[in-house]
Amino acid sequence: LRVSKDLKSALFQTLSGLLSLGSVQFNENTNGDSMVQGQDELKRSSGLLCCNIALLQQALCSRTMKVKGTEMQIPLKVDESRSSRDALGKAVYLKLFGWVVAQVNASLLDSKVTPSEHCFLGILDIYGFENFERNSLEQLFINFTNEQLHQHFAISLFKTEQEIYAAEGIVWPGVEWEDNSECIEVIAGKAPSSIFNSLTEHSRLPNSTDSKMTEGLLTSNRKSKVIAAPKLTSGTGRTKGNRLTQKEAFVIQHFAGEVCYRTEGWLSKNTDSLHEDLSLCMSSSTSPLLAQLFQQGSLVNAIGGGRSGGSRRAGFVADKYARQLEILMLTLRSTHSHFVRCIKPNHEQQPRSFINELCLHQLLNSGMVDAVRLLSAGYPTR
């Protein structure tokens, strides 16, 4: 990849620093505010990250608030310090990952060729649909991505193909496909009652809770066929033994089936607590890699989804995710897409084991049966 030895060493050293950072613990001081418990892990982490230990400790245990031109140091509580530590680790790792990808892309480009945004070949590895015994915000993100990509597949194949058939006068019986637009609107639509908008609104309210958000979400979408309260039964299969109330969870009818999402901890997960003090601490690092990654303006681009400026919603994870996914979908819609659909033969990940019912269920839900029927109708002519 033509990466210098110094930068490779800085990369591995920074990763080691993140491991040490995750081991830093906090206790309450006499005022009930956060303080670092012991100095060993903090010293090791600051040394590996090549930053000032006092500055790192201050950034983890307090934040700077600017009021009418004056600055004030606001002490953090223990939980807030833990969130700040985790947010810093995620931000640094995200930047490192982006940097590695950039090095790979740069090594693949021919220096004699000027790259054009209108001429490229891209490969997208689609997320697998997830439905576990306990599904949280992470599973909603992944499954919503699946919903968007499934809609792109349907529009690219069914709608486009049938328009070609009509234009060329091909006689075919017509194929209906399941439209998942309502599911996408319920999750990330512009309406205040959408899941992402409700999550953002409750994350902004000082006294809101996960249960209040869940109840409000179900109430505002009570007429929807896509979202519903969990059934108060013992359940079967993956949900066996889960007796959840409408304060704890909701059920989404995805194109691939129902998924029950538990909302415990969602407001905390949705709040990005990486405050400016932490980014300034990293930008002052003597590491050649960290100093480069945390240049002024780079934080907004890497963590904020490529947008600059002071958006009121800039600090919420769901908004960043939705914005980045929309950029991906705009890129996909501007291209001519080809699809490779993978079918999972069994849940045990064993070779030579083919479960008919499982495979048929995936073929039906992914639209493959309808796709084959549509393409076969036009094959002799096309």
Backbone torsions as a table, in degrees:
resi	resn	phi	psi	omega
1	LEU	NA	-1.8	178.8
2	ARG	61.7	36.5	175.4
3	VAL	-94.1	131.8	-176.5
4	SER	-65.0	157.8	-179.7
5	LYS	-61.8	-37.3	-179.3
6	ASP	-64.1	-41.9	-179.7
7	LEU	-70.9	-37.2	176.3
8	LYS	-62.9	-42.5	178.2
9	SER	-63.3	-41.0	178.7
10	ALA	-64.6	-36.0	178.8
11	LEU	-62.8	-51.6	-178.9
12	PHE	-66.8	-34.6	178.1
13	GLN	-66.8	-39.6	178.6
14	THR	-65.5	-40.8	176.9
15	LEU	-61.7	-39.5	176.5
16	SER	-64.3	-37.9	177.9
17	GLY	-63.9	-35.6	177.6
18	LEU	-66.3	-38.2	177.5
19	LEU	-62.4	-41.6	177.8
20	SER	-69.0	-37.3	179.2
21	LEU	-60.5	-38.5	179.5
22	GLY	-66.0	-17.8	-179.8
23	SER	-92.3	-4.7	178.1
24	VAL	-69.8	127.2	-178.2
25	GLN	-112.9	161.0	-175.7
26	PHE	-130.0	147.8	173.7
27	ASN	-130.1	169.9	175.1
28	GLU	-87.5	141.0	171.8
29	ASN	-89.8	-172.5	-176.2
30	THR	-64.7	-21.0	178.9
31	ASN	-91.8	0.9	-178.7
32	GLY	84.1	6.3	178.8
33	ASP	-93.5	172.3	-175.4
34	SER	-81.7	145.0	172.3
35	MET	-146.0	150.7	-179.4
36	VAL	-70.9	132.1	179.2
37	GLN	-89.0	105.6	-176.8
38	GLY	75.2	158.2	-175.1
39	GLN	-114.0	-8.0	-172.9
40	ASP	-61.1	-53.1	-178.6
41	GLU	-66.3	-35.6	178.7
42	LEU	-64.8	-43.2	178.3
43	LYS	-63.1	-43.9	-179.2
44	ARG	-64.3	-43.2	-178.6
45	SER	-66.1	-46.5	-179.5
46	SER	-64.7	-34.7	177.6
47	GLY	-66.3	-43.8	-179.9
48	LEU	-70.1	-33.4	178.5
49	LEU	-85.0	-4.7	176.5
50	CYS	59.1	40.9	178.6
51	CYS	-123.7	163.5	-179.0
52	ASN	-68.1	127.2	-175.2
53	ILE	-65.2	-38.4	-179.7
54	ALA	-67.4	-39.0	179.5
55	LEU	-67.8	-39.2	178.1
56	LEU	-66.0	-43.2	179.9
57	GLN	-63.4	-41.4	179.3
58	GLN	-65.1	-40.5	-178.6
59	ALA	-68.7	-30.2	179.6
60	LEU	-78.2	-28.3	-174.1
61	CYS	-106.7	-2.9	179.0
62	SER	-156.1	170.4	174.5
63	ARG	-141.4	153.1	-178.2
64	THR	-91.3	127.4	176.6
65	MET	-113.6	130.6	179.5
66	LYS	-101.6	121.2	-179.5
67	VAL	-128.7	112.4	177.0
68	LYS	51.5	46.6	175.0
69	GLY	86.6	-8.1	178.8
70	THR	-108.9	150.2	-178.9
71	GLU	-107.6	139.4	179.1
72	MET	-129.8	140.8	175.5
73	GLN	-91.5	118.3	-179.0
74	ILE	-104.2	116.4	179.1
75	PRO	-65.8	147.2	177.8
76	LEU	-100.5	154.1	172.4
77	LYS	-81.5	169.8	-176.1
78	VAL	-59.2	-46.1	-179.9
79	ASP	-63.0	-37.1	179.4
80	GLU	-67.6	-37.8	177.3
81	SER	-66.2	-39.1	177.3
82	ARG	-63.2	-41.7	178.7
83	SER	-64.6	-38.8	178.4
84	SER	-64.9	-42.9	177.4
85	ARG	-59.7	-46.3	-179.2
86	ASP	-66.7	-39.4	-179.9
87	ALA	-64.9	-38.2	178.1
88	LEU	-65.4	-43.5	178.6
89	GLY	-60.3	-44.2	179.8
90	LYS	-64.9	-41.2	-177.9
91	ALA	-65.1	-45.1	180.0
92	VAL	-64.4	-43.0	-179.2
93	TYR	-64.6	-40.7	178.5
94	LEU	-60.7	-42.3	-180.0
95	LYS	-67.7	-39.4	177.5
96	LEU	-62.6	-43.1	179.6
97	PHE	-62.0	-45.8	178.3
98	GLY	-61.7	-37.3	179.2
99	TRP	-66.1	-42.8	178.8
100	VAL	-62.4	-44.2	178.2
101	VAL	-60.8	-40.8	179.2
102	ALA	-62.5	-38.2	178.8
103	GLN	-66.3	-40.5	178.5
104	VAL	-62.7	-47.0	-179.6
105	ASN	-61.9	-40.5	-179.1
106	ALA	-65.4	-36.3	-178.7
107	SER	-71.6	-23.4	-178.6
108	LEU	-86.0	-14.9	-177.3
109	LEU	-82.3	139.4	174.1
110	ASP	-80.1	122.1	-176.8
111	SER	-62.4	-20.3	-179.9
112	LYS	-84.9	-10.9	-176.5
113	VAL	-108.2	133.1	175.9
114	THR	-86.1	114.6	-177.4
115	PRO	-66.4	142.1	179.3
116	SER	-122.3	136.6	179.7
117	GLU	-69.7	-12.3	-179.5
118	HIS	-94.8	-0.4	-176.4
119	CYS	-139.9	95.3	-179.5
120	PHE	-155.4	159.0	175.2
121	LEU	-117.3	116.3	-177.8
122	GLY	-115.7	144.5	176.4
123	ILE	-118.9	123.4	179.9
124	LEU	-111.8	119.1	176.5
125	ASP	-88.3	108.3	-173.0
126	ILE	-73.7	138.9	175.0
127	TYR	-58.9	147.4	171.7
128	GLY	-83.1	142.6	178.0
129	PHE	-66.0	134.2	-174.7
130	GLU	-117.8	134.7	175.2
131	ASN	-149.6	94.2	-177.4
132	PHE	-101.6	-179.2	175.4
133	GLU	-65.3	-36.7	175.8
134	ARG	-123.3	113.7	179.1
135	ASN	-111.3	132.5	-177.1
136	SER	-124.5	-157.7	-175.9
137	LEU	-63.4	-35.5	-179.9
138	GLU	-61.7	-41.1	178.7
139	GLN	-67.7	-35.0	177.3
140	LEU	-63.8	-42.0	178.1
141	PHE	-59.3	-48.2	-177.5
142	ILE	-64.8	-44.5	-177.7
143	ASN	-70.7	-31.8	176.1
144	PHE	-67.9	-37.3	174.6
145	THR	-59.4	-41.9	176.5
146	ASN	-60.7	-40.4	178.6
147	GLU	-61.1	-45.6	-179.5
148	GLN	-64.2	-43.2	-179.3
149	LEU	-69.9	-33.4	176.6
150	HIS	-66.0	-39.9	177.3
151	GLN	-64.7	-40.0	177.6
152	HIS	-62.5	-41.0	177.2
153	PHE	-61.1	-46.2	-177.5
154	ALA	-64.1	-45.2	-178.8
155	ILE	-67.4	-43.0	-178.3
156	SER	-63.8	-38.9	-175.0
157	LEU	-92.5	-62.6	-172.4
158	PHE	-66.5	-54.4	-175.5
159	LYS	-66.3	-46.2	-177.8
160	THR	-65.2	-44.9	-178.7
161	GLU	-62.7	-43.7	-177.7
162	GLN	-68.4	-31.8	175.2
163	GLU	-65.5	-38.4	177.6
164	ILE	-66.0	-42.2	179.3
165	TYR	-59.2	-45.1	-178.9
166	ALA	-64.4	-41.6	-178.8
167	ALA	-66.6	-33.7	-177.4
168	GLU	-93.3	0.6	176.9
169	GLY	74.4	25.6	178.8
170	ILE	-79.1	128.8	179.7
171	VAL	-87.5	121.5	178.7
172	TRP	-148.1	152.7	-173.9
173	PRO	-70.7	-11.8	-177.4
174	GLY	88.0	141.2	-179.0
175	VAL	-126.2	125.7	176.3
176	GLU	-92.9	135.4	175.8
177	TRP	-121.3	155.8	-176.4
178	GLU	-76.0	120.4	179.9
179	ASP	-86.5	121.6	-178.4
180	ASN	-102.0	21.0	-178.5
181	SER	-59.8	-38.0	-178.7
182	GLU	-63.9	-39.7	178.8
183	CYS	-63.5	-42.4	179.3
184	ILE	-64.2	-40.2	179.0
185	GLU	-66.2	-39.9	179.8
186	VAL	-63.9	-37.3	-177.6
187	ILE	-80.0	-47.1	-171.3
188	ALA	-137.1	26.1	178.5
189	GLY	-71.7	173.7	-179.2
190	LYS	-78.2	-14.4	-179.4
191	ALA	-64.6	144.0	178.4
192	PRO	-58.7	-23.2	-176.6
193	SER	-84.1	-3.9	178.7
194	SER	-65.3	156.4	-174.4
195	ILE	-61.2	-47.4	-177.6
196	PHE	-66.1	-40.7	178.3
197	ASN	-66.5	-39.7	177.1
198	SER	-64.6	-40.8	179.0
199	LEU	-62.7	-43.2	178.5
200	THR	-65.3	-44.0	-179.0
201	GLU	-62.1	-44.8	-179.6
202	HIS	-73.3	-26.5	175.9
203	SER	-68.7	-28.0	-179.8
204	ARG	-79.8	-28.5	-178.0
205	LEU	-74.5	132.7	-174.0
206	PRO	-67.8	-32.1	-173.7
207	ASN	-110.8	16.3	-179.5
208	SER	-80.0	162.5	-179.9
209	THR	-135.4	167.4	178.1
210	ASP	-61.0	-39.7	-178.4
211	SER	-67.7	-38.5	177.1
212	LYS	-63.7	-41.6	178.6
213	MET	-62.6	-44.2	-177.6
214	THR	-64.7	-45.6	178.7
215	GLU	-61.4	-44.8	179.9
216	GLY	-63.9	-37.9	179.6
217	LEU	-63.9	-45.1	-179.3
218	LEU	-70.0	-35.6	179.1
219	THR	-65.9	-45.2	-177.4
220	SER	-72.8	-17.6	179.4
221	ASN	-115.4	26.9	-174.0
222	ARG	-63.7	-23.1	-179.8
223	LYS	-90.7	-3.3	-177.1
224	SER	-77.6	145.5	176.6
225	LYS	-91.0	-5.3	-174.7
226	VAL	-94.5	-35.8	-176.8
227	ILE	-118.9	140.2	-178.3
228	ALA	-153.0	164.6	175.9
229	ALA	-73.9	151.8	177.8
230	PRO	-66.2	146.4	179.2
231	LYS	-75.3	133.8	-178.0
232	LEU	-81.6	65.3	177.2
233	THR	-131.0	172.4	-179.7
234	SER	-71.3	-21.9	176.2
235	GLY	80.4	170.8	177.9
236	THR	-137.9	164.5	175.3
237	GLY	61.8	-127.0	-175.3
238	ARG	-69.9	-22.7	-178.8
239	THR	-101.4	14.6	-176.7
240	LYS	-60.6	129.6	176.1
241	GLY	83.4	2.6	-179.5
242	ASN	-95.1	104.4	177.4
243	ARG	-103.1	91.7	-175.3
244	LEU	-107.2	146.6	178.8
245	THR	-101.5	173.9	-179.9
246	GLN	-74.1	-1.9	171.8
247	LYS	-89.9	-15.3	-172.6
248	GLU	-109.7	-23.0	-172.2
249	ALA	-160.6	168.2	170.8
250	PHE	-145.2	161.8	-177.5
251	VAL	-116.3	131.2	177.2
252	ILE	-110.4	132.7	175.6
253	GLN	-89.6	94.6	178.6
254	HIS	-83.1	169.6	177.9
255	PHE	-64.1	-24.9	-179.0
256	ALA	-97.6	3.7	178.6
257	GLY	130.1	176.2	-179.5
258	GLU	-78.0	141.6	174.4
259	VAL	-134.2	130.6	178.2
260	CYS	-97.0	122.7	-178.0
261	TYR	-107.9	125.3	173.6
262	ARG	-87.5	132.9	-172.8
263	THR	-99.8	10.3	179.0
264	GLU	-62.3	124.9	177.2
265	GLY	83.5	6.2	-175.9
266	TRP	-66.3	-40.8	-178.2
267	LEU	-64.4	-37.9	178.0
268	SER	-68.2	-42.6	179.7
269	LYS	-65.3	-31.0	-175.1
270	ASN	-79.5	-13.6	-177.0
271	THR	-96.8	117.7	177.4
272	ASP	-87.0	107.7	-173.3
273	SER	-95.3	25.7	175.9
274	LEU	-80.4	96.2	-178.0
275	HIS	-87.5	171.5	-170.6
276	GLU	-62.6	-33.0	-178.8
277	ASP	-58.7	-38.6	-179.1
278	LEU	-68.6	-41.7	179.5
279	SER	-67.7	-35.9	177.2
280	LEU	-66.7	-36.8	177.5
281	CYS	-61.8	-43.0	179.6
282	MET	-70.4	-35.3	-179.4
283	SER	-68.8	-21.0	178.2
284	SER	-87.9	0.6	-179.1
285	SER	-62.7	145.1	176.2
286	THR	-85.8	-1.8	174.9
287	SER	-68.2	129.0	-179.1
288	PRO	-62.1	-27.1	-178.2
289	LEU	-80.9	-49.3	-178.7
290	LEU	-64.2	-39.7	179.2
291	ALA	-61.8	-36.0	178.4
292	GLN	-71.1	-41.3	-176.5
293	LEU	-71.8	-31.2	-176.3
294	PHE	-105.0	33.1	173.0
295	GLN	-62.9	158.3	179.3
296	GLN	-59.6	126.3	179.4
297	GLY	96.7	-23.0	-178.2
298	SER	-72.0	-29.1	-178.7
299	LEU	-64.3	-42.4	-179.6
300	VAL	-62.8	-42.1	-177.1
301	ASN	-68.0	-40.5	-175.2
302	ALA	-80.0	-41.7	-175.0
303	ILE	-93.1	-30.4	-174.9
304	GLY	-92.7	11.3	174.7
305	GLY	78.5	24.2	173.8
306	GLY	89.0	6.9	179.9
307	ARG	-108.6	140.4	175.3
308	SER	-106.7	168.5	-179.5
309	GLY	102.5	169.2	-173.4
310	GLY	-102.2	71.9	177.4
311	SER	-70.4	141.3	179.0
312	ARG	-67.0	-20.4	-177.8
313	ARG	-102.4	11.4	-171.2
314	ALA	-65.1	-23.3	-174.1
315	GLY	-94.3	11.0	-176.6
316	PHE	-108.1	128.8	-171.9
317	VAL	-62.8	-43.3	-177.7
318	ALA	-61.0	-37.3	179.9
319	ASP	-68.3	-41.4	178.3
320	LYS	-64.0	-43.9	180.0
321	TYR	-60.4	-48.5	-178.7
322	ALA	-62.6	-37.5	-179.6
323	ARG	-67.7	-43.7	179.4
324	GLN	-66.8	-37.3	178.1
325	LEU	-66.3	-37.3	178.6
326	GLU	-64.5	-37.7	176.7
327	ILE	-62.8	-42.2	177.5
328	LEU	-61.7	-43.9	-178.0
329	MET	-66.8	-36.3	176.8
330	LEU	-63.1	-39.0	177.2
331	THR	-64.5	-44.3	-179.7
332	LEU	-63.5	-41.2	-178.3
333	ARG	-67.9	-21.1	179.7
334	SER	-87.0	-0.6	-177.2
335	THR	-113.9	170.4	171.5
336	HIS	-97.4	113.3	-170.0
337	SER	-96.2	142.1	170.4
338	HIS	-120.7	147.2	-171.5
339	PHE	-124.2	139.5	170.1
340	VAL	-121.3	110.8	-177.5
341	ARG	-98.2	128.2	-178.8
342	CYS	-103.5	138.6	-179.7
343	ILE	-114.3	131.2	179.3
344	LYS	-84.8	116.7	-174.1
345	PRO	-75.6	-26.7	179.6
346	ASN	-159.7	162.4	-178.9
347	HIS	-83.2	-16.2	-174.7
348	GLU	-87.5	-4.0	-178.5
349	GLN	57.6	40.1	-179.8
350	GLN	-103.1	144.6	177.4
351	PRO	-74.9	156.4	175.5
352	ARG	57.9	30.2	177.3
353	SER	-125.0	112.0	-173.6
354	PHE	-123.9	108.1	-178.5
355	ILE	-94.8	111.7	-173.7
356	ASN	-56.3	-48.7	-175.7
357	GLU	-62.6	-41.6	-179.6
358	LEU	-63.8	-44.3	-178.7
359	CYS	-68.1	-41.2	178.6
360	LEU	-63.6	-40.5	178.4
361	HIS	-59.1	-43.0	-179.5
362	GLN	-68.6	-39.4	179.2
363	LEU	-63.8	-40.9	179.9
364	LEU	-68.1	-47.3	-175.8
365	ASN	-70.9	-27.8	-179.4
366	SER	-84.0	-5.9	-179.7
367	GLY	82.3	9.7	-176.1
368	MET	-68.9	-36.1	180.0
369	VAL	-63.9	-45.7	178.0
370	ASP	-66.2	-35.4	179.8
371	ALA	-64.7	-43.5	178.5
372	VAL	-64.1	-40.1	179.1
373	ARG	-63.2	-41.6	-179.9
374	LEU	-66.5	-47.6	-176.8
375	LEU	-67.8	-35.1	179.6
376	SER	-67.9	-29.1	179.8
377	ALA	-66.0	-33.6	-177.4
378	GLY	-103.4	-0.2	-173.6
379	TYR	-60.2	-45.9	-178.1
380	PRO	-59.9	-31.9	-178.8
381	THR	-86.0	-41.1	-175.7
382	ARG	-74.7	NA	NA
